[in-house]
Amino acid sequence: MKFSGIQKTSLVDFPNRVASVLFTPGCNLRCPYCHNWRIVVDPKPPFLNDETTLKILEERKKFVDAVVVTGGEPTIHKELPKFLKRLKEGGFGVKLDTNGLNPCALEECLPYVDYVALDVKTSLRKYKRLGTQGTPAELVHTVDILKTGKVECEFRTTVVPGLVDEEDLIEIGELVKGAKNFVLQQFVPNDTLDKNLTSLKPLSRENLANFAESMKKYADNVTLRA
């Protein structure tokens, strides 16, 4: 297992926990608004290997009690379940961020995970704009796994104008219907993979708040991060 980097302390990436954040290289999507595109498109060394990473985390134990594994897309790495198991055995709380396109890998990881954040990027019909071939049935499977499973999770959508509109949110809502937690996130037009998006104006907070209100019919708890 290798990592492109580590954020040693975060107060926002794992709900109610102080965590370190690990970034895995590579991804199976090409989201135009991605901010981590450098480690997605052309990840370059130096990389942290698993032993070095675990040593750093062990030294951080007096400051953090959890680890978030994000990316890129962590589930494209076959060594991920084994690494997450080592984190759990080391006494860390474990959160996994994923795009949901590898449900088989996710199921292997779930025994060693305390929290999953699943990015529902847009309506299923628009996923081809992110690099998929057709409708991503894998995402639907992942949503079902998480909704019916025992691991705490959140579904989250970044509201990118033109990629996520009111109609898309309705479709997303139907997909995640019955979820415990749903998060709407503001799009930030800084250093995006598609440079045209750096001049794209985000929606107003009032519009986002209205979107969040409309999502309450689909999820028990709706949070707005803006």
N, C-alpha and C positions, 0 to 999 in steps of 0.2 A: 504494500500500500504506500502510495506517495501523495504528498500534498504540495500545493503551490504556495501556501502561506498559512500563517496563524495570526489571529487577533487574540492577544493574551487575555484581555478582559472585556466582557460585554455585559451591560445591564439590560439590554433590550431584545436580544435574540432568543432567549429562552424564558418564557413567562415565569416570573417569580423566582428566578434563579440567577446567580452570578456565574457566567460561563466563559470558557475560551471557545473560539470559533476556528474550525479548520476548513480550508478551502481545497477541494479536489480539482484537478485539472481535467479539461475536456467536457463535452456535453453532446447530447444527441438532439439538441434543438439549436436554432439560431434566431433567438428572439431579437428583433431590431432594437428594443429598448434596453438590452442587457448592459449592465455596468461592469460586469466581470468578464467582458468579452476577450480581454487579453489572455486569460487562462483558459478560455473556451476555444478560441480560434487557433491559437498558436502558442500553447503553453511551453515555456522555456525553463530550463534549469537556472539556478539550483533548486532542487526539490528536497523537501523533508521526507526521510523514510519513516516507517512506522516506529522503529526503535528510538530514533532521535525525538520524534514527536511525543511518544509516551514518556520519555525522560523529562522533556520540557513540562508536560502536563503534571507529572508527579511533583515537580518542583513548584508548581503553581497551586498545589492543593490547599495551602493556607489562605489563598485569595479567591479561589473559585471552587464550586461544588458540582459543576456540570460541564459538558462539552457539546457543542453544536457542530455537526458535520454538514457542510453545505458545498456549493460549487460555483461554477460548473454543475455537473450532475453526479452525485456520489454513486448512484446505483449502477453506473456503467463499469465500475471497478469490481471485479469478481472477488477481491480480497476484503471487501467491505464488511460482510457479516462477521468474519473472524476478528477484524479490528474492533468492531463495535462490542463484540463479546469481551475483548480484553479491556475495553473501557469500563464496562459494567463490573467485571471482576476486580477492577482497580478502585471501585467505589464511587465512580462518577455517575451522575445523572446524564442521560444521553438523549439528545434531540437530533432528528434527521430531517433535513430539507430535501424535497424531491419534486420533480415535475410529473411523476406518476406514470411514466411511459415504460417502466420495467417492473410490473407487479410481481413477477416471480422472484426477482432479487429482493424486493421490499418484504415479501413474506419471509424470506430467509433472515432478514434483519430484525423483524418485529420482536422476537424473544429478547432482544438485547437493547430495546429502545423504550424510552419513557414518554416520548412526545414526537409526533410527526407533523410537519407543516407541508401541506400539498399545495403547490401553485397550480391553480386552474387559470390558465393564461387568458382564455377567451372562450367563445362558444365553439363547440366541436367543429362546426363547418368552417371556421376560420383558421384551424390549426395548420392547414397547408401553408399559410403565410409565415409559419414559424419553422418550417422545414420538415413537416411530416408528410407522409404519402396517404392522402385520404383522411377519413375520420379515424381518430386514435381510439380504437376499441380498448387498448391497454389502459388508457386513462379511466374509462368507464369502469373497468375491472378494479382498478386501484381504489377508486371512490367507493365502490361497494365493499371492498375489503376493510377500508377504514371506518365506514359508517356502521358496519356490523361487528367490528372488532372491539377489543378491550383496551387498546392503547389510546391514550388521550391524543387528540389531533385537532388541527385547524385546517380549514380550506381558505385559501386567500387569493385575491385577484388584484393585480395592479391595473388601475383604470387609465389606460393609454388611449387618448382620443383617436378615433378611427379604427382602433383594434377592439376596444371594449365600449360599446354604446348601450343604451337602455335595452334594446332587443337582445343583445348578447347576455346582459345580466339576467334577464328572464330565463334564458336557456341555461345559463350557469346555475341559477337558483333551482331549476327543475332537476338538474343533474345532482346537486348536493342536498336536495330536499330531505329534511330530517336530521341534518348535521347539528352537532352541538355548538360548534364554533365556526364563524365565518368572519373573515377580515377583508376589508376594502383598503387598498393602499393607494396613495397619491403617486402619480407618475412624476419623476424628477428628470428634466431634460438636460442632464449633464453627462458628458463623456459616454454616449450611447454607441452601440455597435453600428447602427445606421446613423451617420452624422446628420442626416436630414432632420432627425428627431430633436436635435439640440435646439432647434428654433420652434418646436411645437409647443404651443401654450397648454399647460395642464388645465383641467377643469377647475372651476372655483370650488372652494370648500363647501359653499351652499349646495351646489349641484351634487357633490360627493355625499353630503349629509342626506340629501333626498334619495340618492341611490341606496345608501345604507339603510334608510328607513324602509325602502321597498323590499330589501332582502330579509327583513325580519319575519316575513311569512314563510321563509324557507329554512331558517336556522334559529336555534334557541338564543344564541348570543351573537350579536353582530357588533364588530369593532371597526372604527374608522381610524386609520393611521394616516394623518395628513399634516 
